[in-house]
Amino acid sequence: MAETRALQAVADHGCLQRAAVALGVSYKTVESQLMACRSKLDSISTTQAVATGLREGLIT
């Protein structure tokens, strides 16, 4: 799932720009995927989404 890959990349690289480079996609693509991910996880921020993803075992 693209949203999970984007969330994992942000967790690994610390920011959207580095995550986009690592994934080989644009910043806007990662931003869009994280917006969808935040919505699905009912998170108000990327940090909260990463924490929720870690807690629920969606990312490592």
N, CA, C and O atoms as CSV, one atom per row, in Angstrom:
chain,resi,resn,atom,element,x,y,z
A,1,MET,N,N,0.846,-1.182,0.000
A,1,MET,CA,C,0.000,0.000,0.000
A,1,MET,C,C,0.892,1.246,0.000
A,1,MET,O,O,1.833,1.337,0.788
A,2,ALA,N,N,0.605,2.175,-0.857
A,2,ALA,CA,C,1.429,3.374,-1.018
A,2,ALA,C,C,1.465,4.228,0.235
A,2,ALA,O,O,2.506,4.789,0.577
A,3,GLU,N,N,0.335,4.332,0.922
A,3,GLU,CA,C,0.297,5.143,2.136
A,3,GLU,C,C,1.232,4.581,3.203
A,3,GLU,O,O,1.922,5.334,3.889
A,4,THR,N,N,1.252,3.270,3.341
A,4,THR,CA,C,2.109,2.635,4.338
A,4,THR,C,C,3.576,2.830,3.984
A,4,THR,O,O,4.398,3.090,4.863
A,5,ARG,N,N,3.911,2.708,2.696
A,5,ARG,CA,C,5.299,2.937,2.278
A,5,ARG,C,C,5.715,4.379,2.551
A,5,ARG,O,O,6.834,4.624,3.001
A,6,ALA,N,N,4.836,5.322,2.288
A,6,ALA,CA,C,5.143,6.731,2.550
A,6,ALA,C,C,5.318,6.974,4.042
A,6,ALA,O,O,6.236,7.686,4.450
A,7,LEU,N,N,4.452,6.392,4.856
A,7,LEU,CA,C,4.545,6.555,6.305
A,7,LEU,C,C,5.852,5.953,6.818
A,7,LEU,O,O,6.519,6.554,7.661
A,8,GLN,N,N,6.221,4.783,6.323
A,8,GLN,CA,C,7.473,4.145,6.729
A,8,GLN,C,C,8.667,5.000,6.307
A,8,GLN,O,O,9.619,5.152,7.072
A,9,ALA,N,N,8.624,5.550,5.117
A,9,ALA,CA,C,9.729,6.380,4.632
A,9,ALA,C,C,9.883,7.638,5.479
A,9,ALA,O,O,11.006,8.046,5.776
A,10,VAL,N,N,8.787,8.251,5.868
A,10,VAL,CA,C,8.861,9.436,6.730
A,10,VAL,C,C,9.420,9.053,8.096
A,10,VAL,O,O,10.226,9.788,8.666
A,11,ALA,N,N,8.999,7.916,8.616
A,11,ALA,CA,C,9.530,7.448,9.897
A,11,ALA,C,C,11.035,7.196,9.793
A,11,ALA,O,O,11.782,7.511,10.719
A,12,ASP,N,N,11.477,6.637,8.682
A,12,ASP,CA,C,12.892,6.322,8.491
A,12,ASP,C,C,13.748,7.558,8.229
A,12,ASP,O,O,14.871,7.656,8.725
A,13,HIS,N,N,13.221,8.496,7.454
A,13,HIS,CA,C,14.033,9.612,6.968
A,13,HIS,C,C,13.748,10.942,7.654
A,13,HIS,O,O,14.505,11.895,7.472
A,14,GLY,N,N,12.689,11.030,8.431
A,14,GLY,CA,C,12.460,12.206,9.259
A,14,GLY,C,C,11.728,13.374,8.634
A,14,GLY,O,O,11.269,14.260,9.354
A,15,CYS,N,N,11.604,13.403,7.330
A,15,CYS,CA,C,10.854,14.501,6.713
A,15,CYS,C,C,10.325,14.063,5.351
A,15,CYS,O,O,10.802,13.090,4.766
A,16,LEU,N,N,9.347,14.787,4.868
A,16,LEU,CA,C,8.700,14.436,3.611
A,16,LEU,C,C,9.655,14.511,2.430
A,16,LEU,O,O,9.617,13.657,1.544
A,17,GLN,N,N,10.512,15.529,2.410
A,17,GLN,CA,C,11.416,15.701,1.274
A,17,GLN,C,C,12.373,14.519,1.148
A,17,GLN,O,O,12.558,13.990,0.051
A,18,ARG,N,N,12.978,14.103,2.245
A,18,ARG,CA,C,13.889,12.957,2.208
A,18,ARG,C,C,13.144,11.673,1.886
A,18,ARG,O,O,13.659,10.807,1.179
A,19,ALA,N,N,11.931,11.552,2.408
A,19,ALA,CA,C,11.114,10.372,2.114
A,19,ALA,C,C,10.802,10.306,0.622
A,19,ALA,O,O,10.851,9.233,0.021
A,20,ALA,N,N,10.484,11.445,0.030
A,20,ALA,CA,C,10.181,11.486,-1.405
A,20,ALA,C,C,11.384,11.054,-2.231
A,20,ALA,O,O,11.244,10.287,-3.184
A,21,VAL,N,N,12.562,11.543,-1.869
A,21,VAL,CA,C,13.785,11.158,-2.588
A,21,VAL,C,C,14.017,9.658,-2.450
A,21,VAL,O,O,14.330,8.983,-3.430
A,22,ALA,N,N,13.864,9.137,-1.236
A,22,ALA,CA,C,14.086,7.710,-0.995
A,22,ALA,C,C,13.106,6.844,-1.789
A,22,ALA,O,O,13.467,5.769,-2.267
A,23,LEU,N,N,11.871,7.317,-1.924
A,23,LEU,CA,C,10.860,6.560,-2.650
A,23,LEU,C,C,10.912,6.805,-4.152
A,23,LEU,O,O,10.303,6.065,-4.925
A,24,GLY,N,N,11.632,7.836,-4.567
A,24,GLY,CA,C,11.724,8.154,-5.992
A,24,GLY,C,C,10.461,8.782,-6.542
A,24,GLY,O,O,10.130,8.604,-7.715
A,25,VAL,N,N,9.749,9.522,-5.692
A,25,VAL,CA,C,8.520,10.206,-6.106
A,25,VAL,C,C,8.612,11.666,-5.691
A,25,VAL,O,O,9.558,12.067,-5.014
A,26,SER,N,N,7.633,12.455,-6.095
A,26,SER,CA,C,7.652,13.877,-5.759
A,26,SER,C,C,7.200,14.113,-4.314
A,26,SER,O,O,6.544,13.276,-3.694
A,27,TYR,N,N,7.576,15.269,-3.817
A,27,TYR,CA,C,7.153,15.709,-2.482
A,27,TYR,C,C,5.630,15.699,-2.376
A,27,TYR,O,O,5.069,15.246,-1.378
A,28,LYS,N,N,4.971,16.204,-3.419
A,28,LYS,CA,C,3.500,16.271,-3.428
A,28,LYS,C,C,2.866,14.888,-3.354
A,28,LYS,O,O,1.817,14.719,-2.733
A,29,THR,N,N,3.493,13.899,-3.980
A,29,THR,CA,C,2.977,12.533,-3.923
A,29,THR,C,C,3.022,12.013,-2.494
A,29,THR,O,O,2.043,11.455,-1.999
A,30,VAL,N,N,4.161,12.198,-1.831
A,30,VAL,CA,C,4.290,11.751,-0.441
A,30,VAL,C,C,3.309,12.513,0.443
A,30,VAL,O,O,2.674,11.927,1.320
A,31,GLU,N,N,3.188,13.808,0.213
A,31,GLU,CA,C,2.263,14.626,0.992
A,31,GLU,C,C,0.827,14.115,0.841
A,31,GLU,O,O,0.093,14.009,1.823
A,32,SER,N,N,0.439,13.804,-0.382
A,32,SER,CA,C,-0.902,13.293,-0.655
A,32,SER,C,C,-1.124,11.933,-0.003
A,32,SER,O,O,-2.178,11.686,0.584
A,33,GLN,N,N,-0.132,11.054,-0.105
A,33,GLN,CA,C,-0.256,9.732,0.500
A,33,GLN,C,C,-0.345,9.832,2.024
A,33,GLN,O,O,-1.086,9.076,2.654
A,34,LEU,N,N,0.405,10.760,2.614
A,34,LEU,CA,C,0.340,10.932,4.062
A,34,LEU,C,C,-0.986,11.546,4.512
A,34,LEU,O,O,-1.477,11.235,5.596
A,35,MET,N,N,-1.560,12.410,3.688
A,35,MET,CA,C,-2.881,12.957,4.020
A,35,MET,C,C,-3.906,11.827,4.087
A,35,MET,O,O,-4.739,11.794,4.993
A,36,ALA,N,N,-3.845,10.906,3.133
A,36,ALA,CA,C,-4.751,9.758,3.129
A,36,ALA,C,C,-4.487,8.867,4.339
A,36,ALA,O,O,-5.419,8.367,4.970
A,37,CYS,N,N,-3.234,8.679,4.649
A,37,CYS,CA,C,-2.844,7.838,5.786
A,37,CYS,C,C,-3.323,8.466,7.094
A,37,CYS,O,O,-3.874,7.772,7.949
A,38,ARG,N,N,-3.116,9.765,7.254
A,38,ARG,CA,C,-3.574,10.459,8.474
A,38,ARG,C,C,-5.075,10.331,8.623
A,38,ARG,O,O,-5.579,10.136,9.729
A,39,SER,N,N,-5.783,10.439,7.531
A,39,SER,CA,C,-7.234,10.308,7.574
A,39,SER,C,C,-7.651,8.911,8.027
A,39,SER,O,O,-8.528,8.766,8.879
A,40,LYS,N,N,-7.024,7.893,7.460
A,40,LYS,CA,C,-7.365,6.512,7.808
A,40,LYS,C,C,-7.008,6.185,9.254
A,40,LYS,O,O,-7.688,5.391,9.903
A,41,LEU,N,N,-5.933,6.802,9.757
A,41,LEU,CA,C,-5.509,6.544,11.130
A,41,LEU,C,C,-6.122,7.527,12.120
A,41,LEU,O,O,-5.844,7.463,13.318
A,42,ASP,N,N,-6.950,8.432,11.623
A,42,ASP,CA,C,-7.596,9.454,12.451
A,42,ASP,C,C,-6.560,10.260,13.229
A,42,ASP,O,O,-6.712,10.504,14.426
A,43,SER,N,N,-5.501,10.672,12.521
A,43,SER,CA,C,-4.407,11.430,13.120
A,43,SER,C,C,-4.453,12.865,12.619
A,43,SER,O,O,-4.822,13.123,11.473
A,44,ILE,N,N,-4.072,13.800,13.492
A,44,ILE,CA,C,-4.090,15.211,13.098
A,44,ILE,C,C,-2.737,15.689,12.575
A,44,ILE,O,O,-2.633,16.790,12.035
A,45,SER,N,N,-1.699,14.863,12.735
A,45,SER,CA,C,-0.372,15.243,12.260
A,45,SER,C,C,0.368,14.011,11.747
A,45,SER,O,O,-0.016,12.872,12.018
A,46,THR,N,N,1.427,14.270,11.008
A,46,THR,CA,C,2.256,13.172,10.521
A,46,THR,C,C,2.926,12.470,11.697
A,46,THR,O,O,3.041,11.245,11.704
A,47,THR,N,N,3.366,13.231,12.681
A,47,THR,CA,C,3.993,12.637,13.864
A,47,THR,C,C,3.047,11.681,14.561
A,47,THR,O,O,3.444,10.584,14.954
A,48,GLN,N,N,1.803,12.087,14.715
A,48,GLN,CA,C,0.808,11.227,15.352
A,48,GLN,C,C,0.535,9.995,14.489
A,48,GLN,O,O,0.344,8.900,15.017
A,49,ALA,N,N,0.515,10.164,13.184
A,49,ALA,CA,C,0.298,9.029,12.283
A,49,ALA,C,C,1.445,8.030,12.379
A,49,ALA,O,O,1.214,6.821,12.378
A,50,VAL,N,N,2.684,8.526,12.462
A,50,VAL,CA,C,3.842,7.641,12.610
A,50,VAL,C,C,3.750,6.887,13.933
A,50,VAL,O,O,3.974,5.677,13.980
A,51,ALA,N,N,3.420,7.601,15.006
A,51,ALA,CA,C,3.294,6.959,16.318
A,51,ALA,C,C,2.203,5.898,16.302
A,51,ALA,O,O,2.391,4.809,16.845
A,52,THR,N,N,1.075,6.200,15.691
A,52,THR,CA,C,-0.019,5.237,15.599
A,52,THR,C,C,0.385,4.043,14.748
A,52,THR,O,O,0.094,2.898,15.097
A,53,GLY,N,N,1.052,4.307,13.638
A,53,GLY,CA,C,1.525,3.229,12.773
A,53,GLY,C,C,2.489,2.299,13.487
A,53,GLY,O,O,2.429,1.082,13.317
A,54,LEU,N,N,3.374,2.873,14.282
A,54,LEU,CA,C,4.309,2.057,15.067
A,54,LEU,C,C,3.571,1.240,16.121
A,54,LEU,O,O,3.821,0.045,16.280
A,55,ARG,N,N,2.678,1.883,16.825
A,55,ARG,CA,C,1.927,1.235,17.906
A,55,ARG,C,C,1.070,0.085,17.369
A,55,ARG,O,O,0.952,-0.955,18.017
A,56,GLU,N,N,0.476,0.269,16.195
A,56,GLU,CA,C,-0.411,-0.738,15.637
A,56,GLU,C,C,0.316,-1.755,14.752
A,56,GLU,O,O,-0.307,-2.657,14.191
A,57,GLY,N,N,1.626,-1.604,14.634
A,57,GLY,CA,C,2.414,-2.566,13.862
A,57,GLY,C,C,2.326,-2.412,12.353
A,57,GLY,O,O,2.674,-3.333,11.614
A,58,LEU,N,N,1.868,-1.270,11.893
A,58,LEU,CA,C,1.775,-1.032,10.449
A,58,LEU,C,C,3.137,-0.735,9.844
A,58,LEU,O,O,3.394,-1.055,8.684
A,59,ILE,N,N,4.006,-0.121,10.637
A,59,ILE,CA,C,5.364,0.184,10.210
A,59,ILE,C,C,6.321,-0.246,11.320
A,59,ILE,O,O,5.903,-0.515,12.446
A,60,THR,N,N,7.607,-0.305,10.987
A,60,THR,CA,C,8.597,-0.738,11.977
A,60,THR,C,C,9.567,0.375,12.295
A,60,THR,O,O,10.471,0.191,13.110
